[in-house]
Amino acid sequence: MELSAAIHLLGDILGEVISELESPELFAIEERIRAAAKERRGGKVEAAKQLEAEIEALDANAARAISAAFTTYFDLVNLAEEYQRVQQLRERERMLSPQPLKESVGDAIAFLKKKGVTSEQLQALLDQLSIELVLTAHPTEARRRTAISKIQRVARLLEQISSDRFTPREREKTRSAIHAEISSLWLTDRDRTVQPAVTDEVRTGLYFVDNVFWDALPAIYEDLEEALASDYPEVDPPSSWLRLASWMGGDRDGNPNVTHVVTAETLRLHRGLAVEKHRRALQELARRLSLSAERLPPPPELSAWIEARRPLPPHVAYIEERYPTESYRLVLSLLANDLAEASRDDMAARLLERTPHKALINLQELIEPVNMIASRLPASLAQDEIQNVRRQLNIFGLHAMRLDLREDSSRLNATLDETLRALDITSDFAEMPNEERLSLLSQLLASELPSLSEQPGITPATAETWALFQLIKRARDVYGAELLGSFVISMCRSAADVLSVLILARWMGCDEGLQIVPLFETIEDLQAAPSIFENLITLPIYREHLATCQDAQMIMIGYSDSNKDGGYVMSNWCLYQGQENITRVAQKHNIALTIFHGRGGTIARGGGPANRAIRAQPPESINGRFRLTEQGETIAARYSNPDLAHRHLEQIVHAVLVASSPAKPKTELPSPWRAGMDQMANAAHKMYRGLVYENPRFIEFWQTATPLDEIKRMHIGSRPAARGKSSEVTKIRAIPWVFSWMQSRFNLPGWFGLGSALKSVKDDSLLREMYQGWPLFKTMLANAEMSLLKADMGIASLYVDLVPDKKMANEMFHAIQAEYEQTREVVLSISVHANLLDEEPVTQNAVHLRNPYVDPLNYIQVEMLRRIRALSDQEGQEAEAIREVIAITINGIAAGLRNTG
């Protein structure tokens, strides 16, 4: 089925649903609004007035239904486009076979072969290969999990109805099922009625592990194994190199709802999923491996393993009695039974109690007998289902995904401040200069452990921080270190901040092998990061700790806050330079470095095509080690469809392998490029800071010309929208910052200042040379084209009209619009494109086709914002009805633009 036919089918069914569940009259209004919006885009001046009049005439209930119609339409269009992408990928693969698909794992291995990478070089690269995706609950997913599940069911039905094998009766039955599912979606509340609990977010992350990643990651492993068998048969594939981690339930930074009790429950949920998935897989494998021991005798060590397990549990003994010659079935049944027993372990309670306890089963006890079986099977069987089970055991272990922990440096230092005061060591630790804190912490780490009470801490905040480290100790002792990932320090400003975590862990007995990760987020911190890193790893006490981590250090860089702090160009340049310099420090001190990229979904937060972004990183900064966040709506957008999930994963792996090529020539960035970038970053920074931080009226403009307040009220995530109650730019989180500008179609964080930056360089030939030869520069401009295309100053002007001070609003908007036009003009000049995004015609066309359907949602949102701001009672029934409409428009605009924050 072609894309237009799929959209037509889903649109027709949606129209039927609206007519049936609302009224034919309301459907007619929706069609008039849609037609007016299309004519407005076509240049008819009177169409804009008609669109305004139609929307002004809507009461809150009608506005809700019309908003829901456009929002649901985008949900359906998005899945139709995903279906089309899958069909195109399959067709491309069929046409290319046996050649690998471009940007696939096979393509990367073939590329390395072509470049002359030897087997020894590739083996060395694969031995250190480590790619980890970190799922986070950053509040950018505006849709409920319930709605996502319904949309996925429609997606499956769409694929079925497209089958050529269906009879007319089957096709009609499937159409009826789509109708029913869309009806159910229509009658489901779009906005969450209450703020989600942290454990709700944890379950959302596990939903994707269960339904997508559990099969998608092993498929990528298989891709690598097949590619090596073809091009490098003598190279051994690594057993565990592509994994998952999560921040959901462990990210305490600014979220008081994440406590040590919640983290313990999160670990229980993680382990519970892994145990149950493995149990089912082993149970199913036991049924399939009905091989007779008389036909295929088990190896002696497997027979010894069975004997060591006697007497058998009654359930398993019955299996042996019924199938006396089927040793392989017996072993797998025993393992499945062990996991069933483990699933009854109350892990959260175990983690919070202090009595000695050991886990009922560990991963090695599962892997060893499975490997014994695999070693005895004929090749065709060994490469079948049991191989997939072995991969899943190695990838997911008994924890599904590692849980990172994150806390703000100020909270950690406050805990130490109180503790050191209580121990009569110093009374002003938090106020000490960094060098003095560093010296004191180094001395304490080299000294005997102090005597701490069983529950250290006087204030609740300090007691909670100590309880977290007690939980880390307990989890590692009982269930092993695999459950936990990195300990990330937000707003890390010095080496002393890292030692603060080390000493808290040392005093609690959980420091060995603990990966402590400084996160550098602001422009100033990114610039200071290399010297902080050097200062840290030249400390003998810290090098001793790194020895327990195999001399490996992870450093995280933040794309969102650096953009909010310094603007688009300065952020890009500081992130690049920071990685360059951090890499040099690591090489100098022989440290295995992993740079952890804190990227979001939008361009302003480090989004954009993943393959292109990875390959634009500084040379030698990856070296087979790569970690990145998958945040909020990007998880559903990239991983809801199993085929597209596989495609996104293989593009990431391809980029990491190609960027890490041992045959890649070492090249220095030409000094004129570096000087030009310095000049552009400074010009853009001045422009950006002048508007956002130095204009005293900017906050007022931002709050009134965007739906910021309504976004902050939405029940998107468990974390507050701001650090404290302030709406200052420095206090508001990066996500609502980007979200508010995206909704109002300014899209300001994704391009503002770039035009002034490019204009500051008078040599056009230099800019074109940089564009043609430097992946960073080309990616920065290509991503800006996307931001500029999704921005719309005409729609933005509607929001400007909401600002009470018209003079200030017009001045502010004039400055933004002038920079937009300048940016658009100079970017097109350098790229030699006639129109924005000419290099990506599919995306370009999709944005143009979507605009007439997004516009009505913006018009409705503006009208509802006008109405609610005019109300004297902001919490009454009328305000509640209007806010429901605004929430739906926020959902719809996000779906239409395929971006939130």
C-alpha positions in Angstrom: 0.0 0.0 0.0 1.4 3.4 -1.0 1.8 6.2 1.6 -1.0 8.3 0.2 -3.4 5.3 0.2 -2.5 4.5 3.8 -3.1 8.1 4.9 -6.3 8.2 2.9 -7.6 5.0 4.5 -6.8 6.1 8.1 -8.1 9.6 7.4 -11.4 8.2 6.1 -11.8 6.0 9.2 -11.0 8.9 11.5 -13.7 11.0 9.7 -16.2 8.2 10.2 -15.3 8.0 13.9 -15.7 11.7 14.5 -19.1 11.7 12.7 -20.3 8.8 14.8 -18.9 9.7 18.2 -19.2 13.5 18.0 -21.5 14.6 15.2 -21.6 15.1 11.4 -21.8 18.9 12.0 -18.6 18.9 14.0 -16.9 16.9 11.3 -18.1 19.5 8.8 -16.5 22.3 11.0 -13.3 20.4 11.1 -13.3 20.1 7.3 -13.9 23.8 6.9 -11.0 24.6 9.2 -8.7 22.2 7.4 -9.7 23.8 4.0 -9.1 27.3 5.3 -5.7 26.4 6.6 -4.7 24.9 3.3 -5.9 28.0 1.4 -4.0 30.2 3.8 -0.8 28.3 3.1 -1.6 28.7 -0.6 -1.5 32.5 -0.2 -5.2 33.5 0.1 -5.4 36.4 2.5 -9.1 36.0 3.2 -8.5 32.4 4.2 -6.6 33.5 7.3 -9.5 35.6 8.4 -11.9 32.7 7.8 -9.7 30.4 9.9 -9.6 32.9 12.7 -13.4 33.4 12.6 -14.1 29.6 12.6 -11.8 29.1 15.6 -13.1 32.1 17.6 -16.7 30.7 17.1 -15.7 27.4 18.9 -16.8 26.8 22.4 -14.4 24.9 24.7 -16.1 21.5 23.9 -16.0 22.0 20.2 -12.4 23.3 20.4 -11.5 20.1 22.3 -13.0 17.9 19.6 -11.4 19.8 16.7 -8.0 19.7 18.4 -8.4 16.0 19.1 -9.3 15.5 15.4 -6.1 17.1 14.2 -4.0 15.5 16.9 -5.3 12.0 16.2 -4.8 12.6 12.5 -1.1 13.3 13.1 -0.8 10.1 15.2 -2.2 8.2 12.3 -0.1 10.0 9.7 3.0 9.3 11.7 2.4 5.6 11.8 1.5 5.5 8.1 4.9 7.2 7.4 6.6 4.7 9.6 4.9 1.9 7.7 6.1 3.4 4.4 9.6 3.7 5.7 9.6 0.0 6.6 8.4 -1.0 3.2 11.1 1.1 1.5 13.8 -0.4 3.7 12.7 -3.9 2.9 12.5 -3.1 -0.8 16.0 -1.5 -0.7 17.4 -4.5 1.1 15.9 -6.9 -1.5 17.3 -4.8 -4.3 20.8 -4.6 -2.8 21.1 -8.3 -1.6 23.6 -9.8 -1.2 25.3 -6.4 -0.8 24.7 -4.8 2.7 22.2 -2.0 3.2 23.8 1.5 3.4 24.6 2.5 7.0 24.1 -1.1 8.3 26.4 -3.2 10.4 27.4 -5.2 7.3 28.1 -1.9 5.5 30.4 -0.8 8.3 32.4 -4.1 8.3 32.7 -4.0 4.5 33.9 -0.4 4.7 36.6 -1.4 7.2 37.7 -4.2 4.9 37.9 -1.9 1.9 40.0 0.6 3.9 42.5 -2.1 4.6 41.8 -2.7 8.3 43.5 -5.9 9.3 42.0 -8.8 11.3 44.2 -7.9 14.2 43.2 -4.3 14.1 39.5 -5.1 13.9 39.8 -7.7 16.7 41.4 -5.0 18.9 38.6 -2.6 18.1 35.8 -5.2 18.8 37.5 -6.3 22.1 36.9 -2.8 23.4 33.6 -2.1 21.6 31.0 -0.7 24.0 27.8 1.0 22.9 25.2 1.8 25.5 21.8 3.5 25.1 20.5 5.2 28.2 16.7 5.5 28.4 15.6 8.6 30.4 12.3 9.9 31.6 13.0 13.5 30.6 9.5 14.9 30.3 9.2 15.4 26.6 6.8 12.5 25.8 3.5 14.3 25.8 1.5 11.2 25.0 0.3 8.6 27.5 1.6 5.1 27.3 -2.0 4.0 26.8 -2.3 6.1 23.7 1.1 4.9 22.3 -0.1 1.2 22.8 -3.3 1.9 20.8 -1.4 3.6 18.0 0.9 0.6 17.8 -2.1 -1.7 17.5 -3.3 0.3 14.6 0.1 0.1 13.1 0.0 -3.7 13.2 -3.5 -3.7 11.7 -2.3 -1.4 8.9 0.4 -3.8 8.0 -2.1 -6.7 8.0 -4.6 -4.9 5.8 -1.8 -4.1 3.3 -1.1 -7.8 2.7 -1.8 -9.1 -0.9 -2.8 -12.4 0.6 -5.9 -11.0 2.3 -9.3 -11.9 1.0 -11.9 -9.1 0.7 -13.7 -10.5 3.8 -10.4 -10.5 5.8 -9.6 -7.0 4.6 -13.0 -5.7 5.7 -12.7 -7.4 9.0 -9.3 -5.7 9.6 -10.7 -2.4 8.5 -13.4 -2.8 11.2 -10.7 -3.6 13.7 -8.9 -0.4 12.8 -12.1 1.5 13.2 -12.7 0.1 16.6 -9.1 0.9 17.7 -9.3 4.5 16.5 -12.7 4.8 18.3 -11.1 3.6 21.5 -8.2 6.1 21.0 -10.8 8.9 20.4 -12.6 8.2 23.6 -9.4 8.0 25.7 -8.2 11.1 27.6 -5.2 12.5 25.9 -3.6 14.3 28.9 -2.7 12.4 32.0 -5.1 13.4 34.8 -2.5 13.1 37.5 1.3 13.5 37.5 2.9 10.2 36.7 4.8 8.5 39.5 8.4 7.6 39.0 7.6 3.9 38.9 5.1 4.7 36.0 8.1 6.1 34.0 10.1 3.0 35.0 7.4 0.7 33.6 7.2 2.8 30.4 10.9 2.2 29.9 10.5 -1.5 30.6 7.6 -1.7 28.2 10.1 -0.9 25.4 12.6 -3.3 26.7 10.0 -6.0 26.8 8.3 -5.3 23.5 11.2 -4.0 21.3 14.7 -4.2 22.6 14.6 -7.8 23.9 14.5 -8.9 20.2 16.0 -5.9 18.5 19.4 -6.0 20.3 20.1 -9.7 19.6 19.3 -9.1 16.0 22.0 -6.4 15.8 24.4 -8.9 17.4 23.5 -11.4 14.7 24.1 -8.8 12.1 27.7 -8.3 13.4 28.3 -12.0 13.6 27.1 -12.5 10.0 29.2 -9.6 8.7 32.3 -10.9 10.4 31.7 -14.4 9.0 31.5 -12.9 5.5 34.5 -10.5 5.6 36.6 -11.4 8.7 35.9 -15.1 9.5 39.0 -15.2 11.7 37.7 -12.4 14.0 35.7 -13.3 17.1 32.6 -11.3 17.8 32.4 -9.8 21.4 29.8 -11.4 23.7 28.4 -8.2 25.2 29.0 -4.8 23.5 25.5 -3.2 22.8 23.5 -2.7 26.0 20.9 -0.7 27.7 20.9 1.5 30.8 18.3 3.7 32.3 17.9 6.9 34.4 14.3 6.2 35.2 14.1 5.6 39.0 17.7 6.7 39.5 17.8 10.3 38.4 17.5 12.3 41.6 18.7 15.6 40.1 15.9 18.1 40.9 13.4 15.4 41.4 12.4 14.9 45.0 10.1 12.0 44.0 13.2 9.8 43.3 14.1 8.4 46.8 16.2 5.4 47.7 13.0 3.4 48.3 11.9 4.2 44.7 15.3 3.2 43.4 15.0 -0.1 45.3 11.6 -0.7 43.7 13.1 0.2 40.3 15.8 -2.4 40.6 13.1 -5.0 41.6 11.1 -4.1 38.4 14.2 -4.4 36.2 15.2 -7.8 37.7 11.6 -9.0 37.6 11.3 -8.4 33.9 14.7 -10.0 33.1 13.9 -13.1 35.2 10.5 -13.6 33.7 11.6 -13.1 30.1 14.5 -15.6 30.5 12.2 -18.0 32.3 9.7 -18.0 29.4 12.5 -18.4 26.9 14.1 -21.3 28.7 10.7 -23.0 29.2 9.9 -22.7 25.5 13.4 -23.9 24.6 12.9 -26.9 26.9 9.8 -27.9 24.9 11.7 -27.5 21.6 14.9 -29.3 22.5 13.2 -32.7 22.8 16.5 -34.4 21.8 17.0 -38.0 23.0 20.2 -38.6 25.0 20.5 -41.9 23.2 20.7 -40.2 19.8 22.7 -37.2 21.0 24.5 -38.1 24.3 25.0 -35.0 26.6 28.6 -34.0 27.4 29.9 -35.5 30.7 30.0 -32.1 32.4 26.3 -31.6 31.7 25.4 -35.0 33.1 27.5 -34.2 36.2 25.6 -30.9 36.5 22.3 -32.7 36.5 23.5 -35.2 39.2 24.7 -32.3 41.3 21.2 -30.8 41.3 19.5 -33.9 42.7 17.1 -34.3 44.4 15.1 -32.5 41.8 12.1 -30.2 42.6 8.8 -32.2 42.2 7.8 -30.3 39.1 11.1 -31.1 37.4 11.2 -34.6 38.7 7.8 -35.2 36.9 9.4 -34.0 33.6 12.2 -36.5 34.0 9.8 -39.3 34.8 7.7 -38.4 31.7 10.7 -37.8 29.3 13.4 -40.0 30.8 15.8 -39.8 27.8 15.5 -36.0 27.2 18.4 -34.6 29.3 18.5 -31.3 27.4 14.8 -30.7 28.2 15.5 -31.6 31.8 18.4 -29.1 32.2 16.4 -26.2 30.7 13.4 -27.1 32.8 15.6 -26.9 35.9 16.9 -23.5 34.9 13.3 -22.2 34.2 12.3 -23.5 37.6 15.3 -21.7 39.3 14.1 -18.5 37.7 10.5 -19.1 38.8 11.9 -19.4 42.4 13.9 -16.2 41.9 10.8 -14.3 40.7 9.3 -14.8 44.1 12.2 -13.1 45.8 11.0 -9.7 47.3 14.0 -7.8 46.0 13.0 -4.3 47.1 12.6 -5.6 50.7 15.9 -7.4 50.5 17.6 -4.2 49.4 16.2 -2.1 52.2 16.8 -4.6 55.1 20.2 -5.1 56.7 20.2 -8.9 57.4 22.7 -11.0 55.4 21.2 -12.4 52.2 22.4 -13.7 48.8 20.5 -13.8 45.5 18.8 -17.1 44.7 20.5 -17.3 41.3 23.2 -15.5 39.4 23.8 -15.1 35.7 26.8 -17.4 35.4 24.7 -20.3 36.9 22.3 -19.8 33.9 24.9 -19.3 31.2 27.2 -22.2 31.9 24.7 -25.1 31.4 23.1 -23.3 28.4 26.6 -23.1 26.9 27.2 -26.8 27.6 24.0 -27.7 25.7 25.0 -25.4 22.8 28.4 -26.9 22.5 26.9 -30.4 22.0 24.2 -29.4 19.4 24.5 -29.8 15.7 25.4 -26.5 14.0 21.9 -25.9 12.6 20.4 -26.3 16.1 23.1 -24.4 17.9 22.5 -21.4 15.6 18.8 -21.5 16.1 16.7 -20.5 19.1 19.4 -21.4 21.7 21.8 -18.9 20.2 19.2 -16.2 20.6 18.7 -17.2 24.2 22.5 -17.0 24.8 22.6 -13.6 23.3 19.7 -12.4 25.5 21.4 -13.8 28.6 24.6 -11.9 27.8 22.9 -8.7 26.8 20.2 -8.3 29.5 21.6 -10.4 32.3 19.4 -10.6 35.3 18.9 -6.8 35.4 17.4 -6.0 31.9 19.2 -2.7 31.8 21.7 -1.1 34.2 20.4 1.7 36.4 22.4 4.9 36.5 22.2 7.1 39.5 22.4 10.9 39.2 22.6 13.7 41.8 23.4 17.4 41.8 26.9 18.3 43.0 25.4 20.8 45.5 23.3 18.1 47.2 26.3 15.8 47.5 28.5 18.6 48.9 25.7 19.6 51.4 25.6 16.0 52.6 29.4 15.9 53.2 29.2 19.4 54.8 26.8 18.2 57.4 28.6 14.9 57.9 32.1 16.5 58.3 30.6 19.0 60.8 29.1 16.1 62.8 32.5 14.3 62.8 34.2 17.5 64.0 36.5 17.6 60.9 35.4 21.0 59.5 32.5 23.3 59.9 32.5 24.9 56.4 33.2 22.3 53.8 30.6 23.5 51.3 32.0 27.1 51.5 35.7 26.1 51.0 37.5 27.0 47.7 37.8 24.0 45.4 41.5 23.5 46.0 41.0 23.3 49.7 38.1 20.9 49.4 40.3 18.8 47.1 43.1 18.7 49.5 40.9 17.8 52.5 39.1 15.0 50.6 42.4 13.6 49.4 43.6 13.4 53.0 40.4 11.8 54.2 40.5 9.2 51.4 44.0 8.2 52.5 43.0 8.0 56.1 41.2 5.3 58.1 37.4 5.1 57.7 35.5 7.1 60.3 32.9 5.6 62.6 29.5 6.4 61.1 26.1 5.6 62.7 23.9 3.0 61.0 21.8 5.8 59.6 24.0 8.8 59.1 22.6 12.3 58.6 20.6 14.7 60.7 18.6 16.5 58.1 16.2 14.5 55.9 18.2 15.5 52.8 21.5 14.2 54.2 19.9 11.0 55.5 18.4 10.3 52.1 21.7 10.7 50.4 23.4 8.3 52.8 20.5 5.9 52.3 21.3 5.9 48.6 24.9 4.8 49.2 23.7 2.2 51.6 21.4 0.9 48.9 24.3 0.8 46.4 26.3 -1.2 48.9 23.4 -3.6 49.5 22.5 -4.1 45.8 26.1 -4.9 44.9 26.6 -7.3 47.9 23.3 -9.2 47.3 22.8 -9.1 43.5 26.1 -8.1 42.0 27.5 -5.0 40.5 25.8 -5.5 37.1 22.5 -4.0 38.3 23.9 -0.5 38.6 25.5 1.7 36.0 27.3 5.0 36.5 27.0 7.6 39.2 26.5 10.9 37.3 27.3 14.2 39.0 25.1 17.0 37.6 26.6 20.5 37.5 30.1 19.2 38.2 32.4 22.1 38.6 35.6 20.7 40.0 37.6 17.6 40.7 36.5 17.9 44.3 32.9 17.2 43.3 34.1 13.8 41.9 36.0 13.1 45.1 32.9 13.9 47.1 31.1 10.9 45.5 34.2 8.7 46.0 34.4 9.5 49.7 30.7 8.9 50.3 31.0 5.6 48.5 34.3 4.7 50.3 32.8 5.3 53.7 29.8 3.2 52.8 32.0 0.4 51.4 30.8 0.5 47.8 33.5 2.5 46.0 35.4 -0.4 44.3 34.7 -0.3 40.5 32.1 2.5 40.9 32.1 4.5 37.7 31.9 8.1 38.8 30.9 10.4 35.9 31.2 14.2 36.0 28.6 15.9 33.8 29.6 19.2 32.2 26.6 21.2 31.1 27.3 24.9 30.9 29.6 26.7 28.5 32.0 27.6 31.3 32.0 24.0 32.6 32.6 22.6 29.2 35.6 24.9 28.7 36.9 23.9 32.1 36.3 20.2 31.7 39.7 19.2 30.3 41.6 20.9 33.1 39.2 19.4 35.7 39.8 16.0 34.2 43.6 16.4 34.2 43.5 17.6 37.8 41.4 14.6 38.7 43.4 11.8 37.1 46.8 13.2 38.3 45.6 12.6 41.9 47.2 9.4 43.1 44.2 8.6 45.3 41.9 8.8 42.2 44.2 6.8 40.0 44.0 4.1 42.7 40.3 4.1 42.3 40.4 4.1 38.5 42.6 0.9 38.7 39.5 -0.8 40.1 37.6 0.4 37.0 40.2 -1.0 34.6 41.6 2.5 34.1 38.4 3.5 32.4 36.7 6.9 32.8 33.4 8.1 31.5 32.7 11.8 31.1 29.2 13.2 30.2 28.6 16.3 28.2 25.2 18.1 28.2 23.7 19.4 25.0 20.5 20.9 26.4 21.9 23.1 29.1 24.9 24.2 27.1 22.5 25.4 24.3 20.3 27.2 26.9 23.4 28.8 28.4 25.3 29.8 25.3 23.1 29.4 22.3 23.2 27.1 19.3 26.6 27.9 17.8 28.6 28.4 21.0 27.2 25.2 22.4 28.1 23.2 19.3 31.6 24.5 19.3 32.3 24.1 23.0 31.0 20.6 22.9 33.3 19.8 20.0 36.4 21.4 21.6 35.6 19.9 25.0 35.6 16.4 23.4 38.9 17.1 21.6 40.6 18.3 24.7 39.2 15.6 27.0 40.4 13.0 24.5 43.9 14.4 24.5 44.0 14.3 28.3 42.8 10.7 28.3 45.4 9.7 25.7 48.2 11.4 27.6 47.4 9.5 30.8 46.5 6.2 29.1 42.9 6.2 30.2 40.2 4.3 28.3 37.7 7.2 27.8 34.0 7.0 27.1 32.2 10.2 26.3 28.6 10.0 27.4 26.4 12.3 25.2 23.3 13.8 26.9 21.3 14.3 23.7 17.6 15.1 23.4 15.1 14.9 20.6 15.2 18.4 19.1 18.1 20.0 17.3 18.6 22.4 20.2 19.1 19.5 22.5 21.5 17.5 20.4 18.9 15.8 18.2 19.0 15.1 14.5 20.1 12.1 12.5 22.2 9.9 14.8 24.5 8.5 12.2 25.5 11.9 10.9 25.9 13.3 14.4 28.2 10.5 15.6 30.4 10.7 12.5 30.7 14.5 13.1 32.4 14.0 16.5 36.1 14.9 16.8 38.6 12.3 15.5 39.7 9.7 18.0 37.1 10.8 20.6 35.0 7.6 20.1 37.5 4.6 19.7 34.7 2.0 19.9 33.2 3.5 23.1 30.0 5.4 22.8 27.2 6.2 25.2 24.1 8.4 24.6 20.7 9.2 26.1 17.5 8.3 24.4 15.0 10.8 26.0 11.3 11.1 26.2 9.5 11.1 22.9 12.5 9.9 21.0 12.2 6.5 22.6 8.7 6.0 21.2 9.6 7.7 17.9 12.6 5.6 17.3 11.7 2.3 18.9 8.0 1.7 18.7 8.3 0.0 15.4 10.6 -3.1 15.6 11.8 -2.6 12.0 12.6 1.1 12.5 14.2 0.3 15.9 16.5 -2.1 14.1 17.3 0.5 11.5 18.1 3.2 14.1 20.3 0.8 16.1 22.3 -0.4 13.0 22.9 3.2 12.0 24.3 4.0 15.4 26.6 0.9 15.3 27.6 1.7 11.8 28.6 5.2 12.7 30.6 4.1 15.8 32.5 1.5 13.8 33.3 3.8 10.9 34.3 6.7 13.2 36.5 4.3 15.2 38.3 2.9 12.1 42.0 2.1 12.8 42.6 3.1 9.1 41.2 6.6 9.5 44.0 9.1 8.8 44.9 11.4 11.6 44.1 14.9 10.5 44.5 18.3 12.2 41.7 20.8 11.8 42.9 23.6 9.5 43.7 26.7 11.6 41.6 29.0 9.5 38.6 26.8 10.2 39.3 26.8 13.9 39.8 30.6 13.9 36.6 31.1 11.9 34.6 28.9 14.3 36.0 30.8 17.2 34.9 34.1 15.6 31.4 32.7 14.8 30.9 31.2 18.2 31.7 34.6 19.9 29.4 36.5 17.5 26.5 34.1 18.0 27.1 34.0 21.8 27.0 37.8 22.0 23.8 37.9 19.9 22.1 35.1 21.9 23.1 36.4 25.4 22.1 39.9 24.4 18.5 38.7 23.7 18.0 36.0 26.3 20.0 37.1 29.4 20.7 40.8 29.0 17.4 42.1 27.8 15.4 42.9 31.0 12.1 42.3 29.3 12.9 38.9 27.7 11.5 36.8 30.5 8.2 38.7 30.2 8.1 38.2 26.5 9.0 34.5 26.7 6.3 33.8 29.3 3.5 35.6 27.4 4.5 34.7 23.8 4.7 30.9 24.5 2.5 28.4 26.3 5.3 28.0 29.0 2.9 28.1 32.0 0.6 25.5 30.5 3.5 23.2 29.7 4.7 23.5 33.3 1.2 22.5 34.4 1.0 19.4 32.2 1.4 15.9 33.8 4.2 14.9 31.4 6.8 13.6 33.9 7.5 13.1 37.6 10.1 15.8 37.6 9.3 19.5 38.2 9.7 21.8 35.2 12.1 24.1 37.1 14.7 24.0 39.8 12.7 25.7 42.5 9.7 27.9 41.7 11.5 30.5 39.5 10.8 31.0 35.8 14.2 32.5 35.2 16.1 31.1 32.2 18.8 29.8 34.5 16.3 28.0 36.7 13.9 26.6 34.1 14.9 23.3 32.8 16.1 23.0 29.2 13.1 20.8 28.2 10.3 23.3 28.9 12.6 26.0 27.5 12.9 24.2 24.1 9.3 22.8 24.3 7.7 26.3 24.7 9.6 27.7 21.7 8.8 24.7 19.5 5.1 24.9 20.3 4.9 28.6 19.4 6.8 27.9 16.2 9.7 30.3 16.9 12.0 27.2 17.4 14.5 29.8 18.6 17.0 27.5 20.4 17.6 25.6 17.2 19.0 28.4 15.1 19.1 31.8 16.8 22.5 33.5 16.5 23.6 31.4 13.6 23.0 34.1 11.0 25.0 36.7 12.9 27.7 34.1 13.4 28.0 33.3 9.7 27.8 37.0 8.7 30.7 37.8 11.0 33.0 35.8 8.7 33.5 37.9 5.6 35.2 35.2 3.5 32.4 33.3 1.8 34.9 30.9 0.3 36.1 29.9 3.7 32.6 29.1 4.9 31.9 27.0 1.8 35.2 25.2 2.2 34.3 24.4 5.9 30.8 23.2 4.8 32.3 20.9 2.2 35.1 19.5 4.3 34.1 19.5 8.0 31.4 17.2 9.2 30.7 19.3 12.3 30.1 22.5 10.4 28.0 20.8 7.7 25.9 19.0 10.4 25.4 22.2 12.3 24.1 23.9 9.2 22.0 20.9 8.1 20.4 20.6 11.5 19.7 24.4 11.5 17.9 24.0 8.2 15.6 21.5 9.8 15.0 24.0 12.7 14.4 26.9 10.3 12.0 24.8 8.2 9.9 23.8 11.2 9.9 27.4 12.5 7.2 29.7 11.1 7.4 33.4 11.8 3.8 33.9 10.5 2.4 31.5 13.2 4.8 32.9 15.8 3.3 36.4 15.2 0.0 35.1 16.5 1.7 34.3 19.8 3.4 37.7 19.8 -0.1 39.2 19.8 -0.8 37.6 23.2 1.9 39.8 24.8 0.2 42.7 26.7 3.0 45.3 26.1 2.6 45.6 22.3 5.6 48.0 21.9 8.0 45.6 23.7 6.5 42.6 21.9 7.0 44.1 18.4 10.6 45.2 19.2 11.4 41.8 20.5 9.7 40.0 17.6 11.4 42.3 15.0 14.8 41.3 16.4 14.0 37.6 16.3 12.4 37.8 12.8 15.3 39.7 11.4 17.8 37.1 12.7 15.6 34.4 11.3 15.6 35.9 7.8 19.3 36.6 8.0 20.0 33.0 9.1 17.8 31.5 6.4 19.5 33.6 3.7 23.1 32.9 4.7 22.6 29.2 5.3 21.1 28.7 1.9 23.9 30.7 0.4 26.6 28.5 2.0 24.8 25.2 1.3 23.9 26.4 -2.3 20.4 25.1 -1.7 17.4 26.8 -3.3 15.2 25.9 -0.4 15.7 24.7 3.1 16.4 21.0 3.4 16.8 20.4 -0.3 19.3 17.6 0.6 16.5 15.7 2.4 13.5 16.0 0.0 11.4 13.4 1.8 11.6 15.3 5.1 11.2 18.6 3.4 8.0 17.4 1.6 6.6 15.9 4.9 7.0 19.2 6.7 5.3 21.1 3.9 2.4 18.6 3.8 2.0 18.7 7.6 2.0 22.5 8.0 -1.7 23.1 6.9 -2.7 20.5 9.6 -0.5 21.9 12.3 -1.6 25.5 11.8 -5.2 25.0 13.0 -3.8 23.6 16.3 -1.6 26.7 16.7 -4.6 28.9 16.0 -6.7 27.0 18.6 -3.9 27.1 21.1 -3.5 30.9 20.7 -7.2 31.4 21.1 -7.4 29.2 24.2 -4.4 31.0 25.7 -6.1 34.3 25.1 -9.3 33.1 26.8 -7.6 31.5 29.9 -5.4 34.6 30.5 -8.6 36.7 30.5 -10.2 34.7 33.3 -10.3 36.0 36.8 -10.5 32.4 38.2 -7.5 30.5 36.9 -8.5 27.3 38.7 -12.3 27.1 38.0 -14.3 24.8 35.8 -14.0 27.0 32.8 -10.3 27.3 33.1 -10.1 23.5 33.5 -12.0 23.0 30.2 -9.8 25.4 28.4 -6.6 23.8 29.8 -7.8 20.4 28.5 -8.0 21.9 25.0 -4.5 23.5 25.3 -3.1 20.1 26.5 -4.5 18.4 23.4 -3.1 21.1 21.1 0.3 20.6 22.7 0.1 16.9 22.0 -1.0 17.6 18.4 1.6 20.2 17.6 4.3 17.9 19.0 3.0 15.0 16.9 2.7 17.2 13.8 6.2 18.6 14.1 7.5 15.3 15.5 9.2 17.2 18.3 8.5 18.3 21.8 11.5 19.2 23.9 
